[in-house]
Amino acid sequence: MTTSEVSDDDFREILAQTRHFVRTAVVPREQEILADDQVPDDLREQAKKMGLFGYAIPQQWGGLGLNLAQDVELALELGYTSLALRSMFGTNNGIAGQVLVGYGTDEQKSRWLEGIASGDVVASFALTEPGAGSNPSGLRTKAVADGDTWIINGQKQYITNAPTADLFVTFARSRPADDKGAGIAVFLVPADAPGVTVGPKDSKMGQEGAWTADVTFTDVRVPASALVGGSEDIGYRAALTSLARGRVHIAALAVGTAQRALDESVRYAASATQGGTPIGEFQLVQAMLADQQTGVLAGRALVRDTAQKWLTEEDRRIAPSAAKLFCTEMAGKVADLAVQIHGGSGYMRDVPVERIYRDVRLLRLYEGTSEIQRLIIGGGLVKGASR
């Protein structure tokens, strides 16, 4: 979806409501989310009512119908608080939901998209495996045709929302890679299908409340109608497009989090004193604030520009990787400086910058590591020059 179904005026209202919800309802409860390792049910219900589970799903399926440029503005707001909030509905709007929006058959869309948009269905993106992460070509999960059904076997790991998922958008190898394509197909596997096992919730460094787990498929039988797009060769393309779009969203999320770390740093520098002088008056502290501010401004400009290039289809490969690489690395540096500015208090569990420092570390790993982004950017530039 390139054009938006939402006017600028309506979008301003959606954005204002989201900002209000994040800053007045969620920010005060960050400690609760961290301590309980879950987003409270009342916040989940409020997010559902606001349409956040389907903000990027077209309106004909019950979503808000935001395009990527609007998605980015929303992500800048969602990044301002505990990343677990966004994680609840991130896969519905992003990598899982977009596979269906872009590549699903009419039957598949009508079967699943309304539930995904309303939040009644939690969709999970089952791609990563012990031997295949940022690069899907190493997939070992297998799908074998058997009459008018498929049998799926394999193991996935670090699958976001797996413990609460109703639907797994599952990537499996249906044949060896050949001239026709990568041989990777995508299947819609209900979480309650016989043979689907979800492991215990992972214990992670940060992002408490954002649940991930292993998912095992043992002789899971699905009908032919579960094959996304009704074709084996759609899978790999769906994965790459969906991931590239997701990278722009993650870049914006990183900028939102960096903005929060900067705001916390400025507030602390203006109020904390050393020898009776506010530390913000010290030039070395000002230098750290300046580096934070510069990174945030550069990241915001880059991610907005990248979203526009996506919409015009000018660049859907190199720019998303560049935005994800720069913004997630930048957020890491800004969070590190935030802890430094806070001194010893920045290392304490109940201080927001301590949580942010741990939360943002994951952003450089998922939906393609920084190293993979560098390979995509560098390889793409060389390929472009040799055409």
N, C-alpha and C positions, 0 to 999 in steps of 0.2 A: 504494500500500500504506500503510494508516494504522496498523493494528495491527501489532505486531512478532511475528515467528515465533520470536524469541529471548527467553528468560526473563531477568529482571534478573540472576540469578546467573550464567548462561552469558555474558551480555553483559559483566559485570564481568571475567570471565576473558579474553574477547576483547580488551577494552580494556587490561587489564594486559599481555597478550602484545604488543599493538601498541606500547604505551608502551615496553616493554622492548626490542623490536626497533628502534624509532626511536632511542632514546637510547644503546643499547649497540652496535648494528650499523651504523646509518646516520650518526649525528652524528660519530663518529670518522673517517668517510670523506668528509665534505663537501668537503674540499679536492681529493680525487681526482675526485669527480663534477664539480667546477668545472673542474679542469685538463683532464680528458679529454672534457668536454662529453657525458658519458653516465653513466647509472646502471650500475654493474658487474653483469654477468650473474648472479653469485651472489646479489646482493641482490634482483634480479628474481625469481629462482627461489624464494628464501625468501618473498617477498611472494605468489607464486603458491600455495605450499604452505599459507600462512596463510589463504588464501581472500580476500585483499585485492582481487583483480581482480573479485570478484563479491559484495562484502559487502552491496550494496544490491539485489542480484538475488534474487527469491523462491527459497525452498529447492527448490521443485518443478523448478526449472531448474538446480539445482546451486549456487546462491548461498548466502550466510549468512542472507539475509532480514532485514537490519536495517531499521528504519523511520527516518524523517528525524531524530527526536530522538536516536536512537543514532548515526546517520550524523554528526550534529553533534559528538557527544562524540569520535568517532574522528577527525574533521577537526581538532579542537582539538589532538590528539596529533600528527597528520601534519604540521601547520603548524609544528611545533617544529624541523624540520630542512629541508634543501634541498627546495624545492617541486617539484623534478624527480621525486622519489620518488612523490608523490601524483599527479603528472601522468601517470605511466606507466599507472595504472589508473583515473584520474579520469573519463575519458569512458566507459569500460566501465560504471561504476557510475552515472554522472551523465547528462549531456545526451544521449549516444547510447543507452546501455542503457535509460534510462527511457522513451525514445520507443517502444522495442519492448515493454517491460513494460506500458506504459499503453495503447498504441494498435495494437500488432502483431496480425495474425491468428494463430490457433492454429498454422497451418503455419509462419508466419514465426518464431514463438517457438520451436517445436521445432527449426527449422533452425539458428537462430543462438544462442539464449540460453545453452545449456550451454557452448559454446565461449567465449563472452564471460565467463561466470562463472568458468571455469577459468583464463582468461588465455591459452588457446590461440588465441583470436581477439581481435585488438585492433580495437575499434570506434572510428571517428573521426566527429566531428560536422561535416559539411560545410555550413555555413550562410553564414559571412562571405564577402563579395565585395568587389572594389574599390569598388563603389558602394552596398553595403548591409552595414552592420555591426550595430550594436545594434538597429536597426529592420528586421526581415525584410521589410517591405512593399516595399522598394526592389529586391528580387531581380531579376536579369536572366537568370540561368541558366534555360534553357527545356527543358520536356519536352513532346514532341509524340507523341500516340498514333498508332501505325501498326499496324493490324490488332490482334493480341493482344500487341503489344510497345510499348514506349515508347523514343523516341530522345532522349537528353539531350545538350545542348550548353551550355557555359559555363565560367567560371573562378571558382575559390574561392581565398581567400588566408588566411594565418595559421592554417592548419588543424592543430590539435594532434594529434600522433602520426601525421601523414600519412606520414612516411617509413617507418614500421613497420606501418601499418594493413593489416588484412585486409578490412575492411568500411567503406565510407563511407555513413553515414546522410545522404543528400544531399537538399537542399531545392531545388526547382525550380518555376518558374512554369508551370502547365499551361493557364492561360487568364487573361485580364485580370480584375482584381478586379471583382466585381459584387455584386448584392444577396445572393447566396447565400454569399459569403465572399471571402477574400483571393485565391483562385485559386492558392494555393501547395500543392503536393503534396510528399510525402516518399518517397524511393525507397531501397531497400537495394541498393547497388552494390558488388559484390565488387571489391577493389583490382586484381585481375588481369583484369578485364573489358577487352576490346579497346577502345582509345580513351581509357582513363584514364591520365593522365600526372602523376606527382608530381615537382615541381620540386626544386631543391637545397634543403638544410636552411637555414632562415633564420638570420642572424647577429643576435642580440638583445642588448639592454642587460644583461639578467640572466637568471635562471632557466636557467643552463647545465644541459644534460642533459635539459631538456624541449624536445623537438623540434617545430618547426612548419614548414610548407612550403606552397607553392601547389599546387593540384590543378586540372588542366584536363580537362574532359570534351569529347571530340570525337566526335560521332556515336556515343555510347555506347548500345548497344541492350540493354535489360533486359526480361524477361518481365513480363506483367501482374501476376504474383504478387509482383513486387518493390515494388509500390505499397503503402506502409505502411497497414494497416487496410483495404486494398482499396477505399479511397475517396479521391478527389482533395481533398475538403474537410477531411480530418483533419489535413493537414500543418501549417497555420498554428497551429491550436489545440495540436497536439503541441509545436510549437516554443515557444510562449509558456509552456505549463505546465512543460515541461522546463527552460526557462531560469529560470523563477521558483523552481523547486525547487533548481536549481543555485546560485542566488544565496544561498540560506540556507547551503549547503555552503561557498561561497567566503567568506562572512562569518565562518564558524567557523574556516576555514583562516587568515584574516587575524588573528583573535584568537590562534590558536596561535603564529603567527609573532611577533606583538607581545609575547606572553608570553616567548618566547625572547630577543627584543631587550631586554626589561626585565631578565630574569635575567642576561644578559651585562653589562648596565649596572650592576646592583647589585654583581655580583662584582667588576667593575673599580673601582667607586667605593670598595669596601671594602678593596681591596688596593693601588691606585695611590696614590702619595704626591706631594705638592707641598710642598717646603720641610719635609719630614719628617712632614707631617700627611696622613693618608688623605683623599683629596678628598671622600669621602662625608661627612666632618664639616663641609664647607662648605655653608652654607645654600642658596646658589644651585644647587648640585648636587642637594641634597635636594629642592628645588622641582621640578627636572626629573624626578627619580625619582617624585615624588608625582603629577605630571601623567601620567606613563607608567602608573603603577599604576591611577589613576582611570579612564583610557581602557580599559585591559584589563578591569577589573572591570565597567564599564558595557557593553562589547562582549559579554562572556561572558553577562551576564544577558539582554541584548537578543536574542542569537542563540538562546539556550535557549527563551526565551518565544516567539520567532517559530516555532521548530520545533514547539512545542506547538500554536500556532494553526493551523499547516499540517495537523497530524494531525486536529484537531477540525473542520477545514475552515471555521474561523471567519474566517480571512483568508489567502488564497493569492495576493494581489496586492500590496497596499500594504506589509504588514509585511516580506515578503522583500526588497522594494526598499529599505525603510528600514534593514533590517539590513545589507544589502550596502553601502549608501551610508555609513552610520556606521562600520561595522567596517573597511572598506578605507581610508577617509580617516583613521581613528584609527591604523591600523597604519602608515600613511605618516608621521604625526606622531611616533609612538613610535620608529620607526626613525631618523628625523631627529634626535630627542633623543639616541638611543643613540650616534650618531656624534659628536654634540656633547660628550657626557659622556666619550667615549673620547679626545677631543682629536685630535691629529695621528695617533695610532695607529688611530683609527676610519676613517681614509681609506686604510689600507693593505690590499692585496689579500688577505693571509692571515688577516685578522681577521673573525670571523663577522658583526659588525654592518655591515661594508662590503658583504658579499654580501646581507645582509637588506635593506639600504637599496635596492639595485638590484632585488632580487627582488620586493619588495612594490609597486613602482611599477606593475607590470602589473595588479595586482588591481583598480585603479580604472578599468581600461580594458575588460577582457574580461567576457563574459557581461552586457554592458550597462554603458556608461560611467556615471560619477557623474551626468552631466548627464541621461542617459536615466532614471536612477532618480528624479531630482527631478521629471521630467515625469510619470512614472508615479504618484508619490506625490501631487503637487499636482493633477494631472488627476483622479485617482481620488477625492480628497477633494471636489473641486468637483462631480464627477458624482454622488457619493453624496448631497451636500446638495441637488442639484436634482431628485432623484427624487421 
